Amino acid sequence: MDFSITEEQELLLESLREVMARAGTESYFKECEAAGRYPQEFADALVESGFAMLGVPEEYGGTPVDTVTMMLVAEEITKNGGPNFSFGQALSIADMLQFGNAEQIEQCMAEITSGHVGFILGFTEPQAGSDSSAVATTYTRKDGKVYLNGHKTFMSNGLRAKYLLCVARNGDEPQETAKKNAFSMWWVPMDLPGITVEPIHKIGWHMLDTCEIYLDNVEIEEKDLVGVEGNGFMQAMINFEVERLLMAASCLGMAECAFEDAARYAAERVQFGKPIGTFQLIQEKLTRMLMKIEAMRGLVYKAAWEIDQNLPVNNDSAIAKLFCAQACFEVCDDAMQIMGGIGYTTDCRISRLWLESRVQRIGGGTDEVMIYIVGRSIVKAHS
């Protein structure tokens, strides 16, 4: 396997660095973080420069690229201090592009090309986090209409998104509650009567709103069904492996960002008459941080290459997500330790990276779920 970057990829990354130097500076992200404001200007810059449409099929105005290139871009954004949620819409909208009807796709893409989120994926519920099959939101039919009732939680962009892609079970068949083929997807405009949105206050990710969404007899039409009725669970699963790898690539970039900041600080900060980077305890931290980064890089690039070769990556994407999420937080934590008191202030981006890295072990599949995926396959292969 040759993981060297091609000339085209290097030009692409150089162009991205120019965009970030202009519209994604650390002072800008610090301002957005302090105000709890989405970095819309940066999102607009990604749209204008074509990065927001990377990975989107040409027929929808996008630029198809391989998986390795997608991961390189995700890594580069966070390596330069950008938030990990600012890239990857091409993967998140795959469900709609594959299963949506023409009207739904047009509405979704109009949001994407405007620099907004295409939709909220309405999956997680208070009793259905890692256990996705426990979704309790229902859809029922009456007088030619469809009615949604339920409660979604931890919905990113709940205050901003125009549409909700809602996963719900058939309330007319309660005996099917525990079966995966009981779920369907529905395309739901967020301005419909019966929808209530309440923000969730988090310790980090202040630039991205996260919300509770309550659905109380929300009336939709049969035409709002996405894909095949009863196939909603499997439709939602089609892109999870690549999305997990995207999170791993973002974690790699975050770790690199934290490492570079800490290494520069260690070379400049003088204590006891010499730079702290000359002390062996600090050198050990930096060395182990770099070791973890190189291991992360190998896992991400290998799995991305395998996807491009049409090889199965169920295990490798889970391993990459698990290791990179854990290692990223460890690197950011060591970076904060090297920075000392300044690292714990909001003036230093290490504090933001430290907070944002912790949630990576929860979102997109918890550490425990990743272990279950890989552990189950190991036992099956040796049975």
Order of alpha helices (4+ residues) and beta strands (2+ residues): alpha-alpha-alpha-alpha-alpha-alpha-alpha-beta-beta-beta-beta-beta-beta-beta-beta-alpha-alpha-beta-beta-alpha-alpha-alpha-alpha
